[in-house]
Amino acid sequence: MKNYLFIALFICSLFLSAGCTEEKSGDHNSTNNALDSADINQKPSVQSEKIIKGKIIKIENDMLLIADTEDKSGLYQISTKKFLGDISKITTGDIVEIGFDGTILEIYPSIIANVDYIIFLKNGEDFVGLYYDILMQLYETDLELNSGIDFIALDLTKDNNLLDSEKTALLHLLWSKTQKQTNLATYEELLSENFITVDENSNYAQFKTGILFKLETSELEQEKFTFNAEKWRSSLGAYFFTNCEARKENGTWVYEIGTEMIS
Protein backbone atom coordinates (compact mmCIF):
# COMPACT_ATOMS: atom_id res chain seq x y z
CA MET A 1 0.00 0.00 0.00
CA LYS A 2 1.72 3.13 -1.30
CA ASN A 3 0.83 5.70 1.31
CA TYR A 4 1.34 3.90 4.53
CA LEU A 5 4.04 2.38 6.63
CA PHE A 6 3.84 -1.39 6.42
CA ILE A 7 5.08 -3.45 9.30
CA ALA A 8 8.01 -5.61 8.22
CA LEU A 9 7.41 -9.31 8.59
CA PHE A 10 10.96 -10.66 8.48
CA ILE A 11 11.83 -10.49 12.19
CA CYS A 12 10.47 -12.97 14.70
CA SER A 13 8.24 -11.50 17.38
CA LEU A 14 9.75 -11.05 20.79
CA PHE A 15 6.58 -10.02 22.46
CA LEU A 16 3.28 -11.81 23.17
CA SER A 17 0.27 -10.65 25.11
CA ALA A 18 -1.98 -12.24 27.71
CA GLY A 19 -5.76 -12.65 27.27
CA CYS A 20 -8.61 -10.57 28.67
CA THR A 21 -11.37 -10.86 31.29
CA GLU A 22 -14.79 -9.21 31.35
CA GLU A 23 -13.57 -6.15 33.23
CA LYS A 24 -10.18 -5.96 31.67
CA SER A 25 -7.14 -5.43 33.80
CA GLY A 26 -3.46 -5.92 33.07
CA ASP A 27 -0.01 -4.64 33.86
CA HIS A 28 -0.83 -1.22 32.44
CA ASN A 29 0.69 0.58 35.40
CA SER A 30 1.52 4.23 35.89
CA THR A 31 2.78 3.78 39.43
CA ASN A 32 5.07 0.97 40.44
CA ASN A 33 3.98 0.22 43.99
CA ALA A 34 6.09 2.92 45.65
CA LEU A 35 9.32 2.44 43.77
CA ASP A 36 12.40 2.68 45.92
CA SER A 37 14.48 5.43 44.32
CA ALA A 38 17.64 3.90 45.76
CA ASP A 39 16.94 0.78 43.71
CA ILE A 40 16.40 2.37 40.28
CA ASN A 41 17.21 6.10 40.26
CA GLN A 42 20.89 5.61 39.57
CA LYS A 43 23.04 7.95 37.50
CA PRO A 44 25.39 6.88 34.71
CA SER A 45 29.13 7.19 35.28
CA VAL A 46 29.88 7.72 31.57
CA GLN A 47 29.01 10.40 29.03
CA SER A 48 27.50 8.74 25.98
CA GLU A 49 27.75 9.81 22.36
CA LYS A 50 23.99 9.45 21.87
CA ILE A 51 21.00 9.51 24.25
CA ILE A 52 17.45 8.32 23.59
CA LYS A 53 14.50 8.69 25.94
CA GLY A 54 11.66 6.24 25.47
CA LYS A 55 8.63 4.51 26.94
CA ILE A 56 8.78 0.81 27.77
CA ILE A 57 6.24 -1.04 25.60
CA LYS A 58 7.20 -4.63 26.42
CA ILE A 59 9.57 -6.43 28.77
CA GLU A 60 10.47 -10.01 27.95
CA ASN A 61 13.43 -12.01 29.21
CA ASP A 62 16.45 -9.72 28.81
CA MET A 63 14.96 -7.41 26.16
CA LEU A 64 12.95 -4.20 26.17
CA LEU A 65 10.77 -2.79 23.40
CA ILE A 66 11.02 1.01 23.58
CA ALA A 67 8.94 3.72 21.86
CA ASP A 68 10.94 6.93 21.39
CA THR A 69 9.25 9.80 23.25
CA GLU A 70 11.30 12.61 21.73
CA ASP A 71 11.30 12.19 17.94
CA LYS A 72 7.97 10.38 18.41
CA SER A 73 8.55 7.91 15.61
CA GLY A 74 11.23 5.40 16.62
CA LEU A 75 10.65 1.87 17.89
CA TYR A 76 13.65 0.05 19.34
CA GLN A 77 14.75 -3.21 20.90
CA ILE A 78 17.42 -3.09 23.58
CA SER A 79 19.09 -5.55 25.93
CA THR A 80 18.51 -4.94 29.63
CA LYS A 81 22.07 -5.89 30.57
CA LYS A 82 23.19 -2.29 31.07
CA PHE A 83 20.21 -1.25 33.21
CA LEU A 84 21.42 0.55 36.34
CA GLY A 85 19.54 -0.60 39.40
CA ASP A 86 16.90 -3.23 40.11
CA ILE A 87 15.16 -3.90 36.81
CA SER A 88 12.38 -5.83 38.54
CA LYS A 89 11.06 -2.48 39.78
CA ILE A 90 10.25 -1.13 36.30
CA THR A 91 7.20 -1.94 34.20
CA THR A 92 5.51 -1.15 30.89
CA GLY A 93 4.73 2.54 30.49
CA ASP A 94 7.81 3.70 32.42
CA ILE A 95 10.12 6.24 30.79
CA VAL A 96 13.82 5.38 30.56
CA GLU A 97 16.98 6.98 29.21
CA ILE A 98 19.44 5.02 27.09
CA GLY A 99 23.02 6.08 26.52
CA PHE A 100 24.95 4.44 23.68
CA ASP A 101 27.58 5.13 21.02
CA GLY A 102 25.06 5.87 18.26
CA THR A 103 25.04 2.41 16.69
CA ILE A 104 21.56 1.26 15.60
CA LEU A 105 21.06 -2.00 13.75
CA GLU A 106 18.54 -1.35 10.98
CA ILE A 107 16.21 -4.31 11.24
CA TYR A 108 12.65 -4.04 12.50
CA PRO A 109 12.26 -3.04 15.21
CA SER A 110 15.71 -1.42 15.22
CA ILE A 111 18.21 -2.67 17.79
CA ILE A 112 20.19 -0.18 19.88
CA ALA A 113 23.71 -1.60 20.11
CA ASN A 114 26.82 -0.79 22.17
CA VAL A 115 24.78 0.46 25.12
CA ASP A 116 26.52 2.34 27.92
CA TYR A 117 23.59 2.47 30.33
CA ILE A 118 19.81 2.40 30.77
CA ILE A 119 18.30 4.42 33.63
CA PHE A 120 14.74 4.88 34.91
CA LEU A 121 13.43 8.45 34.58
CA LYS A 122 9.78 8.43 35.63
CA ASN A 123 6.51 6.53 35.60
CA GLY A 124 4.26 6.78 32.54
CA GLU A 125 1.00 5.44 31.15
CA ASP A 126 0.82 2.08 29.37
CA PHE A 127 -1.83 3.07 26.85
CA VAL A 128 -0.33 0.75 24.23
CA GLY A 129 -0.93 -2.29 26.43
CA LEU A 130 -4.44 -1.10 27.21
CA TYR A 131 -5.32 -0.52 23.55
CA TYR A 132 -3.81 -3.86 22.60
CA ASP A 133 -6.08 -5.68 25.05
CA ILE A 134 -9.16 -3.82 23.75
CA LEU A 135 -8.36 -4.55 20.11
CA MET A 136 -7.50 -8.19 20.74
CA GLN A 137 -10.81 -8.69 22.54
CA LEU A 138 -12.52 -7.17 19.52
CA TYR A 139 -10.41 -9.31 17.15
CA GLU A 140 -11.41 -12.48 19.00
CA THR A 141 -15.11 -11.54 18.98
CA ASP A 142 -17.18 -12.72 15.98
CA LEU A 143 -14.26 -14.63 14.47
CA GLU A 144 -16.13 -15.16 11.21
CA LEU A 145 -15.32 -11.56 10.30
CA ASN A 146 -11.62 -12.51 10.36
CA SER A 147 -12.01 -15.39 7.92
CA GLY A 148 -9.51 -15.30 5.07
CA ILE A 149 -7.89 -11.98 5.97
CA ASP A 150 -4.22 -11.20 5.51
CA PHE A 151 -4.32 -7.51 6.42
CA ILE A 152 -5.33 -5.43 9.46
CA ALA A 153 -5.82 -1.67 9.12
CA LEU A 154 -6.06 0.54 12.20
CA ASP A 155 -7.68 3.98 12.29
CA LEU A 156 -6.44 6.04 15.25
CA THR A 157 -7.18 9.47 13.82
CA LYS A 158 -9.58 10.18 16.69
CA ASP A 159 -7.34 8.95 19.48
CA ASN A 160 -6.01 11.47 22.01
CA ASN A 161 -3.41 9.46 23.93
CA LEU A 162 -0.74 7.81 21.74
CA LEU A 163 2.44 9.25 20.28
CA ASP A 164 3.28 8.21 16.73
CA SER A 165 5.94 5.85 18.07
CA GLU A 166 3.35 4.23 20.35
CA LYS A 167 1.02 3.74 17.39
CA THR A 168 3.87 2.01 15.58
CA ALA A 169 4.44 -0.15 18.66
CA LEU A 170 0.75 -1.09 18.79
CA LEU A 171 0.87 -2.17 15.15
CA HIS A 172 3.91 -4.30 15.91
CA LEU A 173 2.19 -6.02 18.84
CA LEU A 174 -0.89 -6.73 16.70
CA TRP A 175 1.27 -8.23 13.98
CA SER A 176 3.19 -10.28 16.55
CA LYS A 177 -0.03 -11.83 17.80
CA THR A 178 -2.02 -12.24 14.58
CA GLN A 179 0.78 -12.62 12.00
CA LYS A 180 -1.29 -10.41 9.69
CA GLN A 181 0.15 -7.41 7.86
CA THR A 182 -0.74 -4.25 9.81
CA ASN A 183 -0.71 -0.53 9.12
CA LEU A 184 -2.49 2.71 9.92
CA ALA A 185 -5.28 3.65 7.52
CA THR A 186 -8.75 5.19 7.44
CA TYR A 187 -11.80 3.92 5.57
CA GLU A 188 -11.39 6.71 3.01
CA GLU A 189 -7.72 5.85 2.43
CA LEU A 190 -8.48 2.17 1.98
CA LEU A 191 -11.26 3.07 -0.43
CA SER A 192 -8.96 5.31 -2.50
CA GLU A 193 -6.41 2.49 -2.77
CA ASN A 194 -9.11 -0.07 -3.76
CA PHE A 195 -8.61 -2.19 -0.68
CA ILE A 196 -12.26 -1.41 0.10
CA THR A 197 -14.56 -1.76 -2.89
CA VAL A 198 -18.15 -0.56 -3.35
CA ASP A 199 -20.66 -2.18 -5.70
CA GLU A 200 -22.11 0.48 -8.00
CA ASN A 201 -25.60 -1.01 -8.03
CA SER A 202 -26.17 -2.08 -4.43
CA ASN A 203 -23.69 0.33 -2.75
CA TYR A 204 -22.43 -2.69 -0.78
CA ALA A 205 -18.92 -2.01 0.57
CA GLN A 206 -16.44 -4.68 1.60
CA PHE A 207 -12.82 -5.18 2.60
CA LYS A 208 -12.13 -8.48 0.87
CA THR A 209 -8.64 -9.12 2.20
CA GLY A 210 -8.72 -7.54 5.64
CA ILE A 211 -10.47 -5.88 8.54
CA LEU A 212 -10.48 -2.26 9.67
CA PHE A 213 -10.19 -1.45 13.37
CA LYS A 214 -11.31 1.99 14.49
CA LEU A 215 -10.66 3.27 18.00
CA GLU A 216 -11.97 6.64 19.18
CA THR A 217 -11.15 8.03 22.63
CA SER A 218 -12.17 11.06 24.63
CA GLU A 219 -9.74 13.39 26.38
CA LEU A 220 -8.09 11.92 29.47
CA GLU A 221 -9.67 13.48 32.55
CA GLN A 222 -9.20 12.50 36.20
CA GLU A 223 -7.46 9.27 35.22
CA LYS A 224 -10.24 7.98 32.99
CA PHE A 225 -11.57 8.34 29.44
CA THR A 226 -14.38 6.95 27.31
CA PHE A 227 -13.95 5.10 24.03
CA ASN A 228 -15.69 3.34 21.14
CA ALA A 229 -14.09 0.54 19.13
CA GLU A 230 -15.15 -1.06 15.84
CA LYS A 231 -14.13 -4.03 13.69
CA TRP A 232 -15.34 -3.57 10.12
CA ARG A 233 -15.28 -6.07 7.24
CA SER A 234 -18.25 -4.96 5.11
CA SER A 235 -21.52 -3.05 5.05
CA LEU A 236 -23.17 -6.11 6.60
CA GLY A 237 -20.23 -7.37 8.64
CA ALA A 238 -19.03 -5.34 11.61
CA TYR A 239 -18.80 -5.52 15.39
CA PHE A 240 -18.85 -2.58 17.81
CA PHE A 241 -17.95 -1.78 21.41
CA THR A 242 -19.70 1.49 22.38
CA ASN A 243 -20.10 3.64 25.49
CA CYS A 244 -16.98 2.08 27.02
CA GLU A 245 -14.81 3.43 29.82
CA ALA A 246 -11.14 3.02 30.70
CA ARG A 247 -9.96 4.08 34.13
CA LYS A 248 -7.01 3.69 36.42
CA GLU A 249 -7.48 1.62 39.56
CA ASN A 250 -4.61 1.34 42.04
CA GLY A 251 -2.16 2.38 39.36
CA THR A 252 -3.45 -0.11 36.77
CA TRP A 253 -5.56 0.64 33.69
CA VAL A 254 -8.78 -1.37 33.37
CA TYR A 255 -11.73 -1.04 31.03
CA GLU A 256 -15.40 -1.90 30.78
CA ILE A 257 -17.39 -2.51 27.60
CA GLY A 258 -20.65 -0.55 27.64
CA THR A 259 -22.64 -2.00 24.75
CA GLU A 260 -21.80 -4.58 22.09
CA MET A 261 -23.45 -4.40 18.67
CA ILE A 262 -23.22 -6.41 15.47
CA SER A 263 -24.21 -5.59 11.92
Protein Blocks (a to p, Z undefined) as FASTA:
>chain_A
ZZbccddfkbccfbdcddddfbdcddddfbeghiafklmmccdfbdcfbdcddddfbdch
jaccdddfklomaccdddfklpgcjfklpcehiacddddehiacdddddddehifbdcdf
bdcddfklmmmmmmmmmmmgokllmgopabdcddfklcckbcfklmmmmmmmmmmmnopa
cddddfklmmmnomaccdfklopacdfkbccddddddddeehiacddddddfbfklccdd
ehiacddeehiacdddfbdcdZZ
